[in-house]
Amino acid sequence: MKITFKLYATLTDYLPPEVRRSNQMPLELPEGATIADVIAPFNLPMKLVHLVLVNGSYVPPEERGSRALLDGDVLAIWPPIAGG
């Protein structure tokens, strides 16, 4: 199956150099792959995986290891953001 994987803000540094400017990349995954399965090979520090959305819907931390992705899904991840 194919999904679109998007990383935002400082997390774009974890994407391959050739896709960092667009902050997204297509991924080919086995059926039943979870959000955690996608995150693992990119070595994202879990403390930086703050806001996770699948097709625009929030996925709470306790579901990220079991939530299976589907063909065509868009997985987007933001780090914690501070402002003032």
C-alpha positions in Angstrom: 0.0 0.0 0.0 1.1 3.6 -0.5 0.7 6.5 1.9 2.0 10.1 2.1 4.3 10.8 5.0 4.6 14.5 6.1 6.9 16.0 8.7 6.7 19.6 9.8 9.0 22.3 11.4 12.2 20.9 12.8 11.2 17.3 12.0 11.8 17.8 8.3 15.5 17.3 9.1 14.7 13.6 9.6 13.4 13.2 6.0 15.8 12.3 3.1 17.6 15.5 1.8 15.9 15.3 -1.6 12.4 15.7 -0.1 13.0 18.1 2.8 11.9 21.2 0.9 8.5 19.7 0.2 8.3 18.2 3.8 6.6 15.1 2.4 7.3 11.8 0.7 5.4 8.8 -0.6 6.0 5.6 1.3 5.3 2.0 0.2 4.3 0.0 3.3 3.1 -3.6 3.9 -0.6 -4.1 4.7 -1.3 -3.6 8.4 1.6 -1.2 9.0 1.1 1.1 12.0 2.0 4.7 12.7 4.8 3.4 14.9 6.1 1.2 12.0 6.4 4.3 9.9 8.1 6.4 12.5 10.8 3.9 13.6 13.0 3.8 10.5 13.3 7.6 10.5 14.7 7.6 14.1 12.3 10.4 15.2 12.8 11.0 19.0 9.5 10.2 20.5 9.6 13.4 22.6 9.4 15.3 19.3 6.5 13.3 18.0 3.8 15.5 19.4 0.8 16.1 17.1 0.0 13.1 14.9 -2.8 13.2 12.3 -4.0 10.6 9.8 -6.1 12.2 7.1 -6.5 15.3 9.3 -7.7 13.4 12.4 -5.8 13.4 15.6 -4.3 10.1 16.8 -3.6 10.0 20.5 -0.2 8.6 21.7 -1.8 5.3 23.1 -3.1 4.4 19.6 0.0 5.1 17.6 1.5 1.6 18.1 -1.7 -0.2 17.0 -3.4 2.2 14.5 -3.0 0.5 11.1 -2.7 2.7 8.1 -4.7 2.2 4.9 -3.8 2.7 1.3 -3.9 6.4 0.4 -3.7 7.7 4.0 -1.8 10.9 4.8 0.3 10.7 8.0 1.4 14.1 9.3 3.5 14.7 12.4 4.4 18.0 14.2 6.9 18.5 17.0 5.9 20.5 20.1 5.8 24.1 19.2 6.6 27.0 21.6 5.6 30.5 21.0 5.2 33.7 22.8 
